[in-house]
Amino acid sequence: MIKIYLPYRAKYNQMQRVLAADVGGTKVNMALCYVTDEKIEIIHSVKYASQQYASFTDIIKAFLAEEKVEQPDKIGIGVAGPVIDNTVEFTNLNWVVSAKEIAEVAGVPVEHVALINDLEATAYGLPCLSDDDILTIHAGEPGHSGNAAIIAPGTGLGEAGLFYDSNGYHPFATEGGHCEFAPRTEMEAQLFSYLKVKHRRVSWEHVVAGPGIYRLYYFLRDVLKREEPEWLKKEIEEKGDPSAVISEAGLQKRAPICEEVMQLFVQQLAREASSLVLKMKATGGLFFGGGIPPKILPLLKDPNFYETFIDCGRMQELVAKVPVKIILNDKSALYGAAYYGAYGL
């Protein structure tokens, strides 16, 4: 498994209590962890709905008070947004959080609070996963050293890199999911024009994330005039989560329009994943994180994905050598936040 470089790891040889959290636009996973050099043990964990709370500090207060957990020694938080000076303004939530606020609420020194990007946290969590937590869908040419990359479609589209220095990997955050969407085919040009009406600047996150699924659906229905079954229209209206309804119907082959949506979604995901590999020169491997990939495994194993992934012009031979893996354990970012909280400061 990947060896992550943490400069202060050798300094601590005893168990540390770390309050860890993986904070996204839809949910917050929070846990008290016991961290040692050998393992991370989750003592108590709770999942919160992000939209039901006015701020992240309210969730911390609820967890510490209602769950009656031990006072943590340190805090590690993975957040869905760019962290600057230990402060984050969330991308898909109306929250602003700083390490200072968290320290005051939790009663720990501010120098013991770490805020890192959630994809960076996922990278730090890789050493904590077992072989069963990661599925290789394309072996590539294993054994090549080099940088690695993570792409994670969920509520948004997260991307991160792992710089390799011959001794270990150094995770770093990016905001690559917000780079501009680039159409290649005539259909993609039509999709771009459709999205441009609603969004002044069309990013990859508009296409390759949970909300992108229903955007693709309405594009196929309204622009390309694909048929929308009456039962499907009713189900979308009643269940209130169009992306979930559409993806489920597509995977179950219940409606041709939904099957086409998911094929198009996977193609676009493959294209951006391929671009990320090239930008990072990720010969050490590409990891898929986030909530969506484990749910659409049959589509990621389909030739449609891999043929699109390696269709990258003169660099096809390089991209074809890259191992492609799916992170199956949804606690990877939580583990990584705890790991960095213990040894990264």
Secondary structure, 3 states (H helix, E strand, C coil): CCCECCCCHHHCCCCEEEEEEEECCCEEEEEEEEECCCCEEEEEEEEEEHHHCCCHHHHHHHHHHHCCCCCCCEEEEEECCCEECCEEECCCCCCEEEHHHHHHHHCCCHHHEEEEEHHHHHHHHHHHCCHHHEEEEECCCCCCCCCEEEEEECCCEEEEEEEECCCCEEEEECCHHHCECCCCCHHHHHHHHHHHHHCCCCEHHHCCCHHHHHHHHHHHHHCCCCCCCHHHHHHHHHHCCHHHHHHHHHHCCCCHHHHHHHHHHHHHHHHHHHHHHHHHCCCCEEEECCCCHHHHHHHHHCHHHHHHHCCCHHHHHHHHCCCEEEECCCCHHHHHHHHHHHHCC
